[in-house]
Amino acid sequence: MTAAADLFSVQGKSVVVTGGSRGIGYMIAQGLVESGANVIISARKAEACQQAAQELSKLGTCEAVPADLSTAAGVAALAGAVRERFGSLNVLVNNAGVSWGAPIEEFPELGWDKVLNTNVKGVFELTVALLPQLRAGAAAGDPARVINIGSIDGLRAPLMENYSYSASKAAVHMLTRHLAKRLAGDGITVNAIAPGPFPSKMTEFFLGQPEQREADGQGVPLGRVGEPDDVAGVTIFLSSRAGAYLTGTVIPLDGGITGCNPGSI
């Protein structure tokens, strides 16, 4: 039996976090870096990616590899950089994502193409591109991990008119299950986290101010919006020996919104 002190350890693990320059991705990367993992973060905007990596490097080991994962070239560039830096990959966190909102009769084709290419196709293509490294990172009793960041908007119909986003996150959840079934024999687990309201660039329009966060937190059964420790903790659990026997799961990290179904946020 694994010693309790080592059960949640990610010390020395090689990790890639996409969309790691801000928001939930940064929260996840910070938690992993502080816990001793060797982390590569990727984001579309090079300057922001480099700046985030510099900040995280003060806490541990972190490197930036900017890439636009909505394009084949961006996926290939990131996968190539990972191969150069890591002989094997222990954890891939597919967090990069975009959203789009518009009234139903005005929702543009671009709002579908951009969101689905990034949130679904990009997740699949990067995972496939890194399969050799993930297979090399798998060990008996300690599988390699793919952790996809979904959303509660993929579990229940949201109030906002973000049609392509909610559809994309529902697709991510099913893709997670499908990949988990296919890759279990390769020693790779695939799970998803479905966050509720967390402060980020994507939610800035309704969680951007402290008073807004407090008001929206009242619609959550646990009485608050998500904090960095919440999403970092679940990710560390899934990445460590403690989470080695889970695959094909979608974990709602939402303070009880979907489980208690208050219907207020």
LINVEN-V948260 format. One record per residue. N is the residue number from 1. SS is DSSP state (alpha for helix, beta for strand, coil for the rest). OMEGA is omega in degrees with one decimal (none if undefined). NEAR is the number of other ideal C-beta (glycine too) atoms within 8 Angstrom. Layout:
n->N ss->SS omega->OMEGA near->NEAR
n->N ss->SS omega->OMEGA near->NEAR
This chain:
n->1 ss->coil omega->179.9 near->2
n->2 ss->coil omega->177.0 near->6
n->3 ss->coil omega->-176.7 near->6
n->4 ss->alpha omega->-178.5 near->5
n->5 ss->alpha omega->-177.7 near->5
n->6 ss->alpha omega->-171.8 near->8
n->7 ss->alpha omega->-178.4 near->10
n->8 ss->coil omega->-177.1 near->9
n->9 ss->coil omega->170.0 near->10
n->10 ss->coil omega->-178.4 near->14
n->11 ss->coil omega->176.1 near->7
n->12 ss->coil omega->-179.8 near->6
n->13 ss->coil omega->176.2 near->12
n->14 ss->beta omega->-170.4 near->11
n->15 ss->beta omega->169.4 near->16
n->16 ss->beta omega->175.9 near->15
n->17 ss->beta omega->176.9 near->15
n->18 ss->beta omega->-175.1 near->16
n->19 ss->coil omega->-171.7 near->14
n->20 ss->coil omega->-175.5 near->16
n->21 ss->coil omega->-177.6 near->13
n->22 ss->coil omega->173.5 near->10
n->23 ss->alpha omega->-177.2 near->11
n->24 ss->alpha omega->178.8 near->12
n->25 ss->alpha omega->178.3 near->18
n->26 ss->alpha omega->178.2 near->13
n->27 ss->alpha omega->179.5 near->12
n->28 ss->alpha omega->-179.1 near->15
n->29 ss->alpha omega->-179.8 near->15
n->30 ss->alpha omega->179.5 near->12
n->31 ss->alpha omega->-179.7 near->15
n->32 ss->alpha omega->178.4 near->18
n->33 ss->alpha omega->-179.6 near->14
n->34 ss->alpha omega->-179.8 near->8
n->35 ss->coil omega->172.9 near->10
n->36 ss->coil omega->176.8 near->9
n->37 ss->coil omega->173.6 near->16
n->38 ss->beta omega->-165.8 near->9
n->39 ss->beta omega->165.9 near->16
n->40 ss->beta omega->171.9 near->15
n->41 ss->beta omega->178.1 near->20
n->42 ss->beta omega->175.8 near->16
n->43 ss->coil omega->-175.4 near->18
n->44 ss->coil omega->-177.8 near->10
n->45 ss->coil omega->-172.3 near->8
n->46 ss->alpha omega->-176.0 near->8
n->47 ss->alpha omega->179.7 near->6
n->48 ss->alpha omega->179.2 near->10
n->49 ss->alpha omega->179.6 near->17
n->50 ss->alpha omega->-179.1 near->10
n->51 ss->alpha omega->179.2 near->9
n->52 ss->alpha omega->179.8 near->16
n->53 ss->alpha omega->177.8 near->12
n->54 ss->alpha omega->178.5 near->9
n->55 ss->alpha omega->-177.6 near->7
n->56 ss->alpha omega->179.7 near->15
n->57 ss->alpha omega->175.6 near->11
n->58 ss->coil omega->-176.3 near->5
n->59 ss->coil omega->-175.7 near->8
n->60 ss->coil omega->-175.4 near->10
n->61 ss->beta omega->-179.5 near->8
n->62 ss->beta omega->179.3 near->13
n->63 ss->beta omega->-179.9 near->10
n->64 ss->beta omega->170.8 near->15
n->65 ss->coil omega->-179.5 near->12
n->66 ss->coil omega->178.3 near->10
n->67 ss->coil omega->174.4 near->12
n->68 ss->coil omega->-172.7 near->7
n->69 ss->coil omega->172.4 near->15
n->70 ss->coil omega->-178.6 near->11
n->71 ss->coil omega->177.5 near->8
n->72 ss->alpha omega->179.9 near->6
n->73 ss->alpha omega->179.2 near->7
n->74 ss->alpha omega->177.4 near->13
n->75 ss->alpha omega->-179.0 near->14
n->76 ss->alpha omega->-179.2 near->9
n->77 ss->alpha omega->179.8 near->10
n->78 ss->alpha omega->179.6 near->16
n->79 ss->alpha omega->178.6 near->11
n->80 ss->alpha omega->179.3 near->8
n->81 ss->alpha omega->178.1 near->11
n->82 ss->alpha omega->179.0 near->14
n->83 ss->alpha omega->179.9 near->9
n->84 ss->alpha omega->-173.3 near->5
n->85 ss->alpha omega->-177.7 near->7
n->86 ss->coil omega->173.0 near->10
n->87 ss->coil omega->176.6 near->4
n->88 ss->coil omega->-178.0 near->10
n->89 ss->coil omega->-179.3 near->15
n->90 ss->coil omega->-174.2 near->10
n->91 ss->beta omega->171.7 near->17
n->92 ss->beta omega->176.6 near->14
n->93 ss->beta omega->178.8 near->14
n->94 ss->beta omega->-177.3 near->14
n->95 ss->coil omega->-175.9 near->12
n->96 ss->coil omega->-179.5 near->12
n->97 ss->coil omega->177.5 near->10
n->98 ss->coil omega->178.1 near->10
n->99 ss->coil omega->177.7 near->8
n->100 ss->coil omega->178.5 near->14
n->101 ss->coil omega->176.9 near->7
n->102 ss->coil omega->175.5 near->9
n->103 ss->coil omega->-171.0 near->6
n->104 ss->alpha omega->-177.1 near->7
n->105 ss->alpha omega->178.7 near->4
n->106 ss->alpha omega->-174.2 near->6
n->107 ss->coil omega->-170.9 near->12
n->108 ss->coil omega->176.6 near->8
n->109 ss->alpha omega->178.6 near->5
n->110 ss->alpha omega->179.2 near->7
n->111 ss->alpha omega->173.3 near->12
n->112 ss->alpha omega->-175.2 near->11
n->113 ss->alpha omega->-177.3 near->8
n->114 ss->alpha omega->-176.2 near->11
n->115 ss->alpha omega->-178.3 near->14
n->116 ss->alpha omega->178.7 near->13
n->117 ss->alpha omega->-179.4 near->11
n->118 ss->alpha omega->-168.5 near->13
n->119 ss->alpha omega->-176.0 near->14
n->120 ss->alpha omega->-177.9 near->12
n->121 ss->alpha omega->-179.7 near->9
n->122 ss->alpha omega->177.6 near->16
n->123 ss->alpha omega->-178.9 near->12
n->124 ss->alpha omega->-175.1 near->10
n->125 ss->alpha omega->179.9 near->11
n->126 ss->alpha omega->178.2 near->15
n->127 ss->alpha omega->179.0 near->14
n->128 ss->alpha omega->-178.5 near->7
n->129 ss->alpha omega->-177.2 near->10
n->130 ss->coil omega->-179.9 near->13
n->131 ss->alpha omega->178.2 near->11
n->132 ss->alpha omega->179.7 near->7
n->133 ss->alpha omega->178.2 near->13
n->134 ss->alpha omega->177.2 near->16
n->135 ss->alpha omega->178.8 near->11
n->136 ss->alpha omega->-179.1 near->9
n->137 ss->alpha omega->-179.0 near->12
n->138 ss->coil omega->178.1 near->11
n->139 ss->beta omega->179.1 near->7
n->140 ss->coil omega->-179.3 near->4
n->141 ss->coil omega->-178.4 near->5
n->142 ss->beta omega->-177.2 near->7
n->143 ss->coil omega->168.0 near->10
n->144 ss->beta omega->-173.8 near->15
n->145 ss->beta omega->165.9 near->14
n->146 ss->beta omega->-179.5 near->15
n->147 ss->beta omega->-179.5 near->15
n->148 ss->beta omega->178.2 near->13
n->149 ss->beta omega->176.8 near->15
n->150 ss->coil omega->179.9 near->14
n->151 ss->coil omega->172.8 near->12
n->152 ss->alpha omega->175.0 near->13
n->153 ss->alpha omega->173.2 near->11
n->154 ss->alpha omega->179.1 near->14
n->155 ss->coil omega->178.2 near->12
n->156 ss->coil omega->-176.7 near->7
n->157 ss->coil omega->-178.8 near->3
n->158 ss->coil omega->176.7 near->8
n->159 ss->coil omega->-177.1 near->3
n->160 ss->coil omega->-180.0 near->6
n->161 ss->coil omega->-179.3 near->8
n->162 ss->coil omega->-167.6 near->11
n->163 ss->alpha omega->-177.9 near->9
n->164 ss->alpha omega->179.8 near->12
n->165 ss->alpha omega->-178.8 near->15
n->166 ss->alpha omega->177.4 near->13
n->167 ss->alpha omega->-179.3 near->10
n->168 ss->alpha omega->-178.3 near->14
n->169 ss->alpha omega->172.3 near->14
n->170 ss->alpha omega->177.2 near->10
n->171 ss->alpha omega->178.0 near->12
n->172 ss->alpha omega->179.8 near->18
n->173 ss->alpha omega->179.1 near->14
n->174 ss->alpha omega->176.0 near->8
n->175 ss->alpha omega->177.0 near->12
n->176 ss->alpha omega->-178.9 near->16
n->177 ss->alpha omega->-178.1 near->11
n->178 ss->alpha omega->178.2 near->8
n->179 ss->alpha omega->179.7 near->12
n->180 ss->alpha omega->179.3 near->13
n->181 ss->alpha omega->-176.5 near->8
n->182 ss->alpha omega->-170.0 near->7
n->183 ss->alpha omega->-179.8 near->12
n->184 ss->alpha omega->-179.6 near->9
n->185 ss->alpha omega->177.6 near->5
n->186 ss->alpha omega->-178.1 near->9
n->187 ss->coil omega->-179.8 near->9
n->188 ss->beta omega->173.9 near->14
n->189 ss->beta omega->178.9 near->15
n->190 ss->beta omega->179.3 near->16
n->191 ss->beta omega->179.1 near->18
n->192 ss->beta omega->170.4 near->14
n->193 ss->beta omega->179.8 near->15
n->194 ss->beta omega->-177.0 near->17
n->195 ss->beta omega->167.2 near->14
n->196 ss->coil omega->-177.3 near->15
n->197 ss->coil omega->173.9 near->13
n->198 ss->beta omega->174.8 near->15
n->199 ss->coil omega->178.2 near->10
n->200 ss->coil omega->176.8 near->10
n->201 ss->coil omega->-178.0 near->6
n->202 ss->coil omega->-177.5 near->8
n->203 ss->coil omega->-175.0 near->11
n->204 ss->alpha omega->-175.8 near->9
n->205 ss->alpha omega->176.1 near->5
n->206 ss->alpha omega->175.3 near->7
n->207 ss->alpha omega->-172.1 near->14
n->208 ss->coil omega->-178.0 near->8
n->209 ss->coil omega->-178.0 near->6
n->210 ss->alpha omega->-179.0 near->5
n->211 ss->alpha omega->176.5 near->6
n->212 ss->alpha omega->179.0 near->10
n->213 ss->alpha omega->-178.6 near->12
n->214 ss->alpha omega->179.6 near->8
n->215 ss->alpha omega->179.9 near->7
n->216 ss->alpha omega->177.1 near->13
n->217 ss->alpha omega->178.8 near->11
n->218 ss->coil omega->177.0 near->7
n->219 ss->coil omega->178.8 near->8
n->220 ss->coil omega->-179.4 near->17
n->221 ss->coil omega->178.4 near->9
n->222 ss->coil omega->168.8 near->6
n->223 ss->coil omega->178.9 near->7
n->224 ss->coil omega->172.9 near->9
n->225 ss->coil omega->-176.6 near->13
n->226 ss->beta omega->179.0 near->13
n->227 ss->coil omega->-177.2 near->7
n->228 ss->alpha omega->-179.3 near->8
n->229 ss->alpha omega->-177.1 near->7
n->230 ss->alpha omega->-177.0 near->10
n->231 ss->alpha omega->176.0 near->16
n->232 ss->alpha omega->-178.7 near->13
n->233 ss->alpha omega->179.3 near->9
n->234 ss->alpha omega->178.8 near->11
n->235 ss->alpha omega->178.1 near->14
n->236 ss->alpha omega->176.3 near->13
n->237 ss->alpha omega->-178.8 near->10
n->238 ss->alpha omega->-177.4 near->13
n->239 ss->alpha omega->-172.2 near->15
n->240 ss->coil omega->176.6 near->12
n->241 ss->alpha omega->-178.6 near->11
n->242 ss->alpha omega->-178.1 near->7
n->243 ss->alpha omega->-171.8 near->12
n->244 ss->coil omega->-175.9 near->10
n->245 ss->coil omega->176.5 near->4
n->246 ss->coil omega->168.8 near->9
n->247 ss->coil omega->-179.0 near->10
n->248 ss->coil omega->-178.4 near->9
n->249 ss->coil omega->171.4 near->8
n->250 ss->beta omega->-173.9 near->12
n->251 ss->beta omega->175.9 near->9
n->252 ss->beta omega->179.8 near->11
n->253 ss->beta omega->-165.4 near->11
n->254 ss->coil omega->178.5 near->14
n->255 ss->coil omega->177.5 near->12
n->256 ss->coil omega->-176.0 near->10
n->257 ss->alpha omega->-177.4 near->15
n->258 ss->alpha omega->-178.6 near->12
n->259 ss->alpha omega->-178.8 near->8
n->260 ss->alpha omega->174.5 near->7
n->261 ss->coil omega->178.0 near->7
n->262 ss->coil omega->177.7 near->10
n->263 ss->coil omega->-174.9 near->3
n->264 ss->coil omega->179.1 near->4
n->265 ss->coil omega->none near->9
